[in-house]
Amino acid sequence: TQLLEQSPQFLSIQEGENLTVYCNSSSVFSSLQWYRQEPGEGPVLLVTVVTGGEVKKLKRLTFQFGDARKDSSLHITAAQPGDTGLYLCAWSGGSNYKLTFGKGTLLTVNP
Amino acid sequence: DAGVIQSPRHEVTEMGQEVTLRCKPISGHNSLFWYRQTMMRGLELLIYFNNNVPIDDSGMPEDRFSAKMPNASFSTLKIQPSEPRDSAVYFCASSLLVHTEAFFGQGTRLTVV
């Protein structure tokens, strides 16, 4: 059973468009991390959200943590080709605090 | 700091051969993770060490896989014997503490033919 469900799995858009990707679960999270992975590289942390209802902004990226801390979203405004990559959400928790990832959303921004 | 260092970057081996992947975590980090990434299954956690001790190895596929962390600055993931279905990108990551940012290496692309 996948603890973290990400949608959509694939997204291809034109430069300048807005988009939202989602990370959902039936479990409550103490915190959630968002990573971006570019081709040939390892994932790199973008942000950690901790408080239910929290909104964090990173330039054109807006991250939101659901009030119930079961879901999160990433909204990108005016997407650019440099935003292309695999967006992963991750959770560190459970009895062993292992860091578990969703399958990700593969975003392609076409010029 | 140079970040998490993995070697080799690419490995091509024949079925049945032993493969050893290496990782040097960031100095001072207490947690080390080994992941395997494929298109079908995404990024799967294989094993997780804290202070050089294996905490959770429930993701290790089978007995052909083993991992060690003899000291705080070095870890290995060994596959013996290797099979074509082991072909994937293997990542090592380290973090200062649990719940904090994980820093990933560039990965080892393994191809078993």
Interface residues (C-beta under 8 A of the other chain):
Chain A: S30 S31 Q33 G40 E41 G42 P43 V44 L45 T48 L88 A90 S92 G93 N96 Y97 K98 L99 T100 F101 G102 K103 G104
Chain B: V4 F33 Y35 R41 G42 L43 L45 Y48 I55 D56 F91 A93 S95 V98 H99 E101 A102 F104 G105 Q106 G107
